[in-house]
């Protein structure tokens, strides 16, 4: 997907550079190129952040499924005390864990280390 966006933007920039002077002035070309470059930069940063969040979520879920302790703020989440809900990507207390009934912990708030 990133390559498709890159080549589309590159094609747009090349088309702008070779556009006739009567169609677009030099200032308009520069402005459009700057806007496209900024849009590409923000899209790249968003994708990078999204990848990092997804990688953290996968690491936390793998640790939880392996029976390791996952740290979510002050709470230590284990597979014996919590259940992972796939639809909401969150942990809820199991039936054995009556001390924390009603607590819902988002997986994004969890880490594999303290």
N, C-alpha and C positions, 0 to 999 in steps of 0.2 A: 504494500500500500504506500509505503514511504517513497519507493522508487517511482510509482505512478504520479504522485504529487510533484516530485522533483522534476520529472521530465515534462509534465504539463506546465509547470512554472517556467522551466527553461525555454520551452517552446513559446510561451507568452512573451518572455523577455526578448527572445530573438525576433519575434514578430514585431514587437514595439521598436526595436532598434532599426529594423529595415522598413518601418512604415514611412510613407511619404511625408515630407515636411509640411505639406498643406493639410494633411489629416491631423497630425499631432505635432505640437511645438516641442522644442527640445526640453523645456521646463515640464511639460505635461508627461513626456516620456520618462524623465528622471523621477517625477513624483509617483508615477505608476509603478516603476521598477522598485522604488523604495517601499511602497505599500506592499507589493508582492513579497519582497524580501522579508519585511517585518512579519507578514502573515506566515511565511514559511518558518521563520525562527520561532514564533509562538506555537505553531503546530508541532514543531520538533521538540520544544520544551515540554509541551503537554504530553506528547507520546513518551518522552523519557520519564516523566513523573509517573505516568500510568504504568509503565513497565516496572518501575521500582516498587510501586504499591502492589502490583500483581505478584512480583517475586517474593515480597515479604509475606503476602497472604499464603502463597504456596508453601513457603518455609514453615510458617506457623501451623498450617493445616497438616503438613507432613509430620512435624514434631508431635502434634496432638494425636494423630492416628498411630504413631509409634509408641504411644504411652508416656511420652516425655512431658515434663512440666512446661506450660506456656505461661508467661507472665503478662498479665493485662492490668497495668497500673499496680494497685495494691493486692490484687487477687491472683492467686496461683490456680490456673486452670489445668485440670487433669481429666483424662478420659473416664476415670472412675466417678468423678463428681459432676461433670458437665457433659452435655450433648451438643454436637455441632449441628446447626440448622443450615442446610445448604442453600435454601431459597433466600435467606436474609444474610448469609455469611456472618453468623453470630453464634455465640455460645449461650446456652441456657442451662440452668441447674437440672441435674437428673433427679429422679424420684428419691434417691438416697440422700441428696443434699437439701435438707429442709431448712438450713440456716440461711440460704440465699435464694429462697423462692421469689420469683418475680424479677430477678436480675437478668438483664440481657446485655451481653458484652459483644460489641462489634469486633470482628477479627482485625480490623485496621488499627485498633488500640492495643494489640497484643504483639509481643516480641518473644523470641526464643531464648533470650538471655535477659538477666535483670538489668 
